[in-house]
């Protein structure tokens, strides 16, 4: 058997990161919908809590994937700077 090449490892890492970013977005949508349900009275919780959860979900949907991409990009550039044996 042949060992996986660097290209295969990079593709696997990219696929995993893409899935993580999409799960983060789906989590943001779920929080946003839950917050909307609270503010509309579907779920019996305080209105202010619904607004806070909705705002967090909104931010999670738009901001978290960008933060993850920035962290992963900095990890990639740091890994490229280290000498390979």
C-alpha positions as YAML, in Angstrom:
chain: A
units: angstrom
residues:
- id: 1
  name: UNK
  ca: [0.00, 0.00, 0.00]
- id: 2
  name: UNK
  ca: [1.13, 3.49, -0.67]
- id: 3
  name: UNK
  ca: [1.07, 6.15, 1.96]
- id: 4
  name: UNK
  ca: [-1.21, 9.13, 1.42]
- id: 5
  name: UNK
  ca: [0.49, 11.99, -0.34]
- id: 6
  name: UNK
  ca: [0.63, 15.53, 0.92]
- id: 7
  name: UNK
  ca: [-1.98, 16.49, -1.66]
- id: 8
  name: UNK
  ca: [-4.38, 13.85, -0.33]
- id: 9
  name: UNK
  ca: [-3.79, 15.06, 3.21]
- id: 10
  name: UNK
  ca: [-4.40, 18.66, 2.18]
- id: 11
  name: UNK
  ca: [-7.61, 17.71, 0.40]
- id: 12
  name: UNK
  ca: [-8.82, 15.75, 3.42]
- id: 13
  name: UNK
  ca: [-8.04, 18.70, 5.70]
- id: 14
  name: UNK
  ca: [-9.85, 21.10, 3.36]
- id: 15
  name: UNK
  ca: [-12.94, 18.87, 3.25]
- id: 16
  name: UNK
  ca: [-12.97, 18.58, 7.04]
- id: 17
  name: UNK
  ca: [-12.66, 22.35, 7.47]
- id: 18
  name: UNK
  ca: [-15.41, 22.99, 4.93]
- id: 19
  name: UNK
  ca: [-17.73, 20.68, 6.84]
- id: 20
  name: UNK
  ca: [-16.88, 22.38, 10.15]
- id: 21
  name: UNK
  ca: [-17.63, 25.80, 8.66]
- id: 22
  name: UNK
  ca: [-20.99, 24.60, 7.35]
- id: 23
  name: UNK
  ca: [-21.91, 23.02, 10.67]
- id: 24
  name: UNK
  ca: [-21.03, 26.32, 12.36]
- id: 25
  name: UNK
  ca: [-23.34, 28.15, 9.93]
- id: 26
  name: UNK
  ca: [-26.15, 25.67, 10.55]
- id: 27
  name: UNK
  ca: [-25.70, 26.16, 14.28]
- id: 28
  name: UNK
  ca: [-26.02, 29.90, 13.77]
- id: 29
  name: UNK
  ca: [-29.22, 29.44, 11.78]
- id: 30
  name: UNK
  ca: [-30.61, 27.15, 14.51]
- id: 31
  name: UNK
  ca: [-29.84, 29.75, 17.19]
- id: 32
  name: UNK
  ca: [-31.38, 32.50, 15.08]
- id: 33
  name: UNK
  ca: [-34.56, 30.50, 14.51]
- id: 34
  name: UNK
  ca: [-34.77, 29.62, 18.20]
- id: 35
  name: UNK
  ca: [-34.38, 33.30, 19.08]
- id: 36
  name: UNK
  ca: [-37.13, 34.22, 16.63]
- id: 37
  name: UNK
  ca: [-39.39, 31.54, 18.11]
- id: 38
  name: UNK
  ca: [-38.84, 33.01, 21.57]
- id: 39
  name: UNK
  ca: [-39.57, 36.57, 20.45]
- id: 40
  name: UNK
  ca: [-42.76, 35.45, 18.67]
- id: 41
  name: UNK
  ca: [-44.02, 33.71, 21.78]
- id: 42
  name: UNK
  ca: [-43.81, 30.16, 20.41]
- id: 43
  name: UNK
  ca: [-41.38, 29.28, 23.20]
- id: 44
  name: UNK
  ca: [-42.28, 30.60, 26.63]
- id: 45
  name: UNK
  ca: [-39.08, 32.42, 27.56]
- id: 46
  name: UNK
  ca: [-38.36, 36.12, 28.12]
- id: 47
  name: UNK
  ca: [-38.38, 38.34, 25.05]
- id: 48
  name: UNK
  ca: [-34.93, 39.78, 25.85]
- id: 49
  name: UNK
  ca: [-33.44, 36.28, 25.94]
- id: 50
  name: UNK
  ca: [-34.90, 35.61, 22.50]
- id: 51
  name: UNK
  ca: [-33.35, 38.78, 21.14]
- id: 52
  name: UNK
  ca: [-29.95, 37.90, 22.62]
- id: 53
  name: UNK
  ca: [-30.06, 34.36, 21.24]
- id: 54
  name: UNK
  ca: [-31.13, 35.68, 17.85]
- id: 55
  name: UNK
  ca: [-28.27, 38.19, 17.73]
- id: 56
  name: UNK
  ca: [-25.77, 35.53, 18.79]
- id: 57
  name: UNK
  ca: [-27.10, 33.20, 16.08]
- id: 58
  name: UNK
  ca: [-26.88, 35.96, 13.49]
- id: 59
  name: UNK
  ca: [-23.29, 36.74, 14.47]
- id: 60
  name: UNK
  ca: [-22.47, 33.02, 14.59]
- id: 61
  name: UNK
  ca: [-23.72, 32.58, 11.04]
- id: 62
  name: UNK
  ca: [-21.66, 35.42, 9.59]
- id: 63
  name: UNK
  ca: [-18.64, 35.84, 11.87]
- id: 64
  name: UNK
  ca: [-17.64, 32.37, 13.07]
- id: 65
  name: UNK
  ca: [-16.74, 30.98, 9.60]
- id: 66
  name: UNK
  ca: [-14.54, 34.03, 8.98]
- id: 67
  name: UNK
  ca: [-12.79, 33.58, 12.33]
- id: 68
  name: UNK
  ca: [-12.25, 29.88, 11.65]
- id: 69
  name: UNK
  ca: [-10.82, 30.61, 8.20]
- id: 70
  name: UNK
  ca: [-8.45, 33.21, 9.64]
- id: 71
  name: UNK
  ca: [-7.23, 30.83, 12.36]
- id: 72
  name: UNK
  ca: [-6.71, 28.01, 9.89]
- id: 73
  name: UNK
  ca: [-4.90, 30.31, 7.46]
- id: 74
  name: UNK
  ca: [-2.52, 31.45, 10.19]
- id: 75
  name: UNK
  ca: [-1.91, 27.80, 11.15]
- id: 76
  name: UNK
  ca: [-1.11, 26.97, 7.52]
- id: 77
  name: UNK
  ca: [1.32, 29.85, 7.17]
- id: 78
  name: UNK
  ca: [3.00, 28.92, 10.47]
- id: 79
  name: UNK
  ca: [3.35, 25.32, 9.28]
- id: 80
  name: UNK
  ca: [4.91, 26.50, 6.03]
- id: 81
  name: UNK
  ca: [7.49, 28.54, 7.93]
- id: 82
  name: UNK
  ca: [8.79, 25.54, 9.87]
- id: 83
  name: UNK
  ca: [11.59, 23.63, 8.19]
- id: 84
  name: UNK
  ca: [10.81, 20.12, 7.01]
- id: 85
  name: UNK
  ca: [13.28, 17.30, 7.63]
...
